Amino acid sequence: MAGQSRNTLVVPQARMALEQMKFEIAQELGIQLPQDGYYGNMTTRDVGTLGGNITRRLIQLAEQQLSGQSARF
């Protein structure tokens, strides 16, 4: 299972939107993402910060949708 992600998307069509969100949040935080897609050389702090902010943003979008507001990134 080495090198394979165990995370599967419930809505596979959302993959591109999630990737775009990852790059936008990384840019906002000043985190340089590796061009080759290998995250093994990134610090745990940077990866955790990025993941935490993505989760925070996804929760915010879900709350906005549930309350009837328009969702924005």
C-alpha positions as CSV (number, residue, x, y, z in Angstrom):
1,M,0.0,0.0,0.0
2,A,3.1,2.2,0.0
3,G,2.5,5.4,-2.1
4,Q,-1.2,4.9,-2.3
5,S,-3.8,7.2,-0.7
6,R,-6.4,5.5,1.4
7,N,-8.6,8.6,1.2
8,T,-11.4,8.3,-1.3
9,L,-13.6,11.2,-2.4
10,V,-17.3,10.8,-1.9
11,V,-17.8,13.0,-4.9
12,P,-14.9,12.2,-7.3
13,Q,-15.8,15.2,-9.5
14,A,-14.7,17.5,-6.6
15,R,-11.1,16.5,-7.0
16,M,-10.1,19.5,-9.2
17,A,-11.9,22.0,-6.9
18,L,-10.1,20.6,-3.8
19,E,-6.7,20.8,-5.6
20,Q,-7.4,24.4,-6.6
21,M,-8.4,25.1,-3.0
22,K,-5.2,23.5,-1.7
23,F,-3.0,25.7,-4.0
24,E,-5.0,28.9,-3.1
25,I,-4.7,28.3,0.6
26,A,-1.0,27.4,0.3
27,Q,-0.4,30.7,-1.5
28,E,-2.3,32.6,1.2
29,L,-0.2,31.0,3.9
30,G,3.1,31.4,2.0
31,I,3.7,27.7,1.8
32,Q,5.6,26.5,-1.2
33,L,4.0,23.3,-2.6
34,P,6.4,20.9,-4.4
35,Q,6.1,21.0,-8.2
36,D,6.6,17.2,-8.5
37,G,3.7,16.4,-6.2
38,Y,5.9,14.7,-3.6
39,Y,5.1,16.1,-0.1
40,G,7.6,14.0,1.8
41,N,10.1,16.9,2.0
42,M,7.7,19.3,3.5
43,T,7.7,20.0,7.2
44,T,5.0,18.4,9.3
45,R,4.0,21.9,10.5
46,D,3.4,23.2,7.0
47,V,1.4,20.1,5.9
48,G,-0.6,20.2,9.1
49,T,-1.3,23.9,8.7
50,L,-2.4,23.5,5.2
51,G,-4.6,20.5,6.0
52,G,-6.2,22.3,8.9
53,N,-6.9,25.4,6.9
54,I,-8.5,23.3,4.1
55,T,-10.7,21.6,6.7
56,R,-11.6,24.9,8.2
57,R,-12.6,26.3,4.8
58,L,-14.6,23.2,3.8
59,I,-16.6,23.5,7.1
60,Q,-17.1,27.2,6.5
61,L,-18.5,26.4,3.0
62,A,-20.8,23.7,4.3
63,E,-22.1,26.0,7.0
64,Q,-22.8,28.7,4.4
65,Q,-24.6,26.3,2.2
66,L,-26.7,25.0,5.1
67,S,-27.7,28.5,6.1
68,G,-28.6,29.4,2.6
69,Q,-25.8,31.9,2.0
70,S,-23.8,31.8,-1.3
71,A,-20.6,29.9,-0.9
72,R,-17.3,31.6,-1.8
73,F,-13.7,30.3,-1.5
